[in-house]
Amino acid sequence: MAVRSRKRPLTRFIAPLATLMILGYFGFHAFNGQYGIRAKIAMDVQTAKLEKKLAQRTAVREKLEARVAMLRDGNLEKDMVDEYVRRQLNMAREDEIVLMNPENQL
């Protein structure tokens, strides 16, 4: 004689419910996690800001490199050296007129 055990009606819902919970967990973290969709959007915004800042700093560096190239041996321009020294010492001759341009300041 075969013995049949009665299964409870809730036991057939345990596996699908556990699967839904696991999928829900991973789905939630796919959107809201540290490397989720929202975090990627925030990282893209930050990347754009940093690339803009890098472009500005690169332009300043190239401008400074061009000025330094004028001061190297073999390329030394007396006007450039004279301008630099006067600016650093804040000195001018008595017969000179000084016009300050804030855009040219370093």
C-alpha positions in Angstrom: 0.0 0.0 0.0 1.3 3.4 -1.0 1.4 6.2 1.5 0.6 9.6 0.1 1.6 12.7 2.1 -0.5 15.7 1.8 1.4 18.8 0.7 0.4 22.1 2.0 -0.8 24.5 -0.7 1.8 27.2 0.3 4.8 24.9 -0.5 4.2 25.2 -4.2 4.6 29.0 -4.0 7.9 29.0 -2.1 10.3 28.5 -5.1 8.5 31.2 -7.3 8.4 33.6 -4.3 12.1 33.1 -3.5 12.9 33.6 -7.2 10.9 36.9 -7.3 12.6 38.1 -4.1 16.1 37.4 -5.6 15.2 39.1 -8.9 13.7 42.0 -7.0 16.9 42.4 -4.9 19.2 42.4 -8.0 16.8 44.6 -9.9 16.7 47.2 -7.1 20.5 47.3 -7.0 20.8 47.5 -10.8 19.0 50.9 -10.6 20.0 52.2 -7.1 23.3 50.4 -6.3 26.8 51.9 -6.1 27.3 51.0 -9.8 23.7 51.1 -10.9 22.0 53.3 -13.5 21.5 56.3 -11.3 25.2 56.2 -10.2 26.3 55.9 -13.9 24.3 59.1 -14.7 26.0 60.9 -11.8 29.4 59.6 -12.9 28.8 60.8 -16.5 27.9 64.3 -15.2 31.0 64.4 -13.0 33.1 63.1 -15.9 31.9 66.0 -18.1 32.7 68.5 -15.4 36.2 67.1 -14.9 36.9 67.0 -18.7 35.9 70.7 -19.0 38.2 71.5 -16.1 41.0 69.4 -17.7 40.6 71.3 -21.0 40.9 74.7 -19.1 44.0 73.6 -17.2 45.6 72.2 -20.4 45.0 75.5 -22.1 46.7 77.3 -19.2 49.6 74.9 -19.2 50.1 75.3 -22.9 50.1 79.1 -22.5 52.7 78.8 -19.8 54.8 76.4 -21.8 54.9 78.9 -24.7 56.0 81.6 -22.3 58.7 79.4 -20.8 59.9 78.4 -24.3 60.6 82.1 -25.0 62.9 82.2 -21.9 65.0 79.2 -22.8 68.6 79.5 -24.0 69.0 80.4 -27.7 65.5 81.8 -27.7 66.0 84.5 -25.1 64.1 87.7 -25.9 65.2 90.8 -24.0 61.7 92.3 -24.1 60.2 89.2 -22.5 62.8 89.1 -19.8 62.5 92.8 -19.1 58.7 92.5 -18.9 58.9 89.5 -16.5 61.5 91.2 -14.2 59.5 94.4 -14.1 56.3 92.5 -13.3 57.9 90.5 -10.5 59.6 93.5 -8.9 56.7 95.9 -9.5 59.1 98.5 -10.9 58.9 101.0 -13.7 61.1 103.8 -14.9 60.1 107.4 -14.3 59.4 108.1 -17.9 57.2 105.1 -18.5 53.4 104.7 -18.3 52.2 101.4 -16.9 48.9 100.0 -18.1 47.6 97.0 -16.1 45.7 94.4 -17.9 44.3 91.7 -15.5 43.9 89.2 -18.3 47.6 89.1 -18.8 48.4 88.5 -15.2 49.6 85.0 -14.2 
